[in-house]
Amino acid sequence: MSKVITLDYEYDHDYDLIGITSTLEDYRLAYFLNTYLRLNLMRELKDLDFSNKNCSFTLYNYYCKKTFSSWSLLSNKHIFVSNTKEENKLFMEESKISYLINEKKEIDYFLKIAGDLDTNQVKQLLVKIKRIKGVIAVYTVDPIKLKSKDFLIY
């Protein structure tokens, strides 16, 4: 009699996640985060690309050698134009939005921080980010509670 043993692996989601709702473009938000938080977020040459969703999301990264922390700013929305073939439509093109984290459609950007931050440091970050003109709302998001949390592993 033989036993079948299966090994299941779950990714470690040991990082702080901040959701940002903003009217700013990604490059402007990255600039202001660099200024207000003294970071050096740089746009990656390749976006976070999902062939199954047929879209890509902008990605900015920074690694701090002093605190051994990794910072990532990534877009939650990808807006694309699709051509319609319906004849009775006024316009032949329509805009569609695809989301990285579908259950958080109200969030425009995620700031992912992998490092050793305590609760007070995260609260201070929220206050500083909220001061940026063009930021509407900022709050922490628990990545464990997200259904599509594995999209945040790259």
Buried (B, 14 or more C-beta within 10 A) or exposed (E): EEEEEEEEEEEEBEBBBBBBBBEBEBEBBBBBBBEBBEBBBEBBEEBBEBEEBEBBBBBBBBBBEEEEBBBBBBBBBBEEEEEEEEEEEEEEEEEEEBBBBEEBEEBBBBBBBBBEBEEEEBEEBBEBBBEBEEBEEBEBBEBEEBEEBEBBEE
